[in-house]
Amino acid sequence: MIGSTTSLLRTVAPAAALAVWLAGCASLGVSDPTNQPLSGSATAAFASVRQDPSAGDDVMVGLAFSGGGTRAAAFAHGVLQELDQTTARSRSGTNSLLDRVGFVSGVSGGAVAAAYFGLKKRAAVGDFREKFLIRNAEESLSTNITAVNLVKGLSGGVNDVRTFARWLNDNLYNGATFADFRKASGPQIWLNASDIYNRTPFIYGATTFGALCSDLASYPIAEAVAASAAVPIVFTPMVIRTYPKQCTDRPSEGVEKAHNNPNAPPMLKAFADALASYGDGSTKYIKLLDGGLVDNFGLSGFTIARLAARAPYDPLSPERAVRLRRAIIILVDAGRAPSGNWVQTIDGPSGMELVNAASDTALQASVLASYTAFQATLNDYQRQLVNWRCGLSPEQRKRHGAGPNWNCRDIKLILTRVAFEQLGAARAKVLNAVDTRFKLPVEQVDTVIAAGRDALSSNPQYREFLKGLGAQTPQPVPEAPPLPSEPPPTPVATAPSWPFPFPSLPSSFAAQ
């Protein structure tokens, strides 16, 4: 930043005053929606090409990647590396746990990693670092605090979100659409944004696009990821158009009941009401921003899939639901720890400290609530699976692949979380000093990747899960050189950088 706080205020205040005046008569235009209408059944059209990964296996891994810019993507990448290097016995043989991943949910930086893994499968572990993590994904963005940028910010967003989508498309996804997720057997991928009008998660999936009467298969993956990472003010919203009554899709019975029941679970009620507004045309254009605004773990996809399930085993296939014995869902949390020293004085926080503290408080509260709710959802799902399995007839058991010694009650679903603080206070302090931006030094990227490997390999619930599978874990890999215990001083820039107050994306960008 430039000079003292006083000089900074003298620099920014006139521009801010001009921006407020100009914003009163300005509105930043946004690009036309690219999602296309679909006649017939959107849900059936997309589901028809679904290939259930390893449906005959009895072991499954689920992953939820939090937001947090490149540092979140790097932490997720380290977890994928650790899974790839761990082999375990299952019904289908002894293979890498990476082959047992059944679904991945992602938000913001986590959505970048989730989408790339969904497209490339194991190959993603080999080249994601070079293709994204050590690249400058900010190079196409405007990040300086100027009068023009303040006007844009107050008028809807400094950067057109499609600018970021184009960078992602050109450098990472290469024109891929959601249909490409299903061209080969692989995990279900949930990418999560926030519908800021209906205040609910927007999950890029067949259920949502069925309500839109829109073609999910042709929708660009890069646009979904950019929507998931669209921090307010910094980006314009991603816009999705609805095509009411142009298809034959109907919501599930659970969704319809929730829409008509004022006492339904709040998350399902809000989601069901949003879907209804898409379907009846009362919402013509959906405005999407950063998924971390409502769910920084990306748990909504699974939770809503369960609340809106048409069958006791959804979102699994009946074959997998019968054969499954052990599953672990790993929440990969690269969220920020509290920062600043204003708790040591009677004054403060002030300025951007106050903005960051307020947004962090709201986000962390929702994260804790969503984790608790998800644990309850998972416990209920296990109970329903047991009841359904034990109620199958001998003929149904045989058709779905139950073996001769099959035990309908032998199923266990485990939830665990990996995070920086689980690596010890000293190492967590170093990791929390890494910014949540989309441009990081190579040494920081490698340090966070190594942390992802180590956080998973040392996790008690994960180790217990492996023990039950007779897993073979890899030898410890040398850790990348550690970062300094204290973050380096902020370099003097020619202009202050644009603030990113939401922890699911950068807290600050370097001046261009």
C-alpha positions, 0 to 999 in steps of 0.5 A: 500500500502507498505510504501511511494510512492517511496518505492512502485515504487521501488517495482513495477518498476522492476516487470513491466520492467520484465513483459514488456520484458516477455510479448513480447514473451508470450500470455495467452491462453483462453478457447474454446468458449462454445456457440453451433451452431443451425440449423433452426431459432435461433430466432424462437427457443428461442422466441417459449418458451417466456412467456409474463409476465402479458400481460393483465396488464396495468402497467409496470416497467422496470429496468436498473442496472448499473455496479459497482461491489457488491455495484451496485448489492446491490443498485439494490437489495434495489430497488427490495426490495422497489418494492416488498413492494409497492402495486398498483392497475392495471387491474389485481388487487392490487399486488406488483409492483415487479410483474409488472416488464416487463424487466431488463437490467444489466451491470457488478455488475448490471448484477449479480442482473438482471440475478438472479432476472430473474431466481428466480423472487420474491424469489431472493429478499429473498436470494440474500443478503446471496447467493451473496452480503455478499459473497467473489466473489473474492476468486477464483481470483488472485489480487496481483501485481506481475511480473507473474500477470503483464505478464498475464495482458500485455498478455491478462488478469490476470484471465481467465474470466471463473474462475469467471464464474465458481464461479458464476455458483457454488454459484449463478446460479447452471448451469442455461442457458438462457432457464431457464429464460423462464421456467416460466412467468417473465421479459425479461432479457438483459445482456450486454457486449462489443464487443471490436473489433467492439466497440459496445454493445453485447446484449445476446438476440435472435437477436444477437444469430440469427446472430451468428447462435448459440443456446442462450437457451443452453448458460450458464447464468454465462458466460454471467454475467462474460463477462459483468463484465470482466474488461480489463487486470484483465480478459481475454475476453470471447470468442464467436464463430460465425457459419456463414450461418448455420441457416435460421435467417435474420436480421430485415428490420431495421437492414439491412437498417442500415447496408447499410445506412452510415447515419443511427443512429450511435449506430444502424449502429455499431450494424448492422455492427457487426451483419453482420460480425457475419453472413458472417463469417468476424468475426470468434471469438467475444471477449467480455469485461465489458459492462460498456466500451460502456454502463454502464446503459445497455440501449442499449438492449432497444434502439437497440430493438426499432431501429431494431423493426419489429413492432411498439410495439416491444419489447412488445407483441401486447396484452401488447402494447394495454392494457398498460397505465402507464410504468416507466423505472428506471435507477439504477445508482451506478456510482462513483462520482469524487474523490481525492483532486487534483483539489485544487492544481496546480499539479495532477492528477498522477499515478492511479488518472490519470488512474481513472480520464480518464476512469471515464471521458469517462464513465460518458460522455457516460452515460450522452449521453446514458441517453439523447438519451434514453429519445428521444427513449422513447418519440418516442416509445410512439408516435409510440405506440399511432399511432399504437393503434389508427390505429387498427380496432375494431376487432384488438382492441378486439382481443388484449384485449382492454376494452369497454372504452379503449382510444388509446391515454391513455399511458404514459412512464416515465423515471427516475434515482435513484442515490447516490447524490439524498440522500443528500451530506452527505449520498452520500459521505458515499456511494461513499466511498464504493468500486466498488469491489466484496467483501464488509463488511456486514455493507457496503452491508446493507447500500447500500441496504438501500440506494437503497430502500430510493433512489427509495421511495423518487424519485419524478417521481416514487412518481408521478407514484405511485400517479397515481396508488393509490399505497400503499407504505411501512412504512419506514424501519430502516436504517442499521448503517451508515458508518463513514463519512470518509473512513477508512485508507487503511490497510498495505498489504504485496503486492500492490493490482491490480488496477481496473481502470474501475468504472463498477468493483472494483477500487481495490482488497485487497491483498490475 
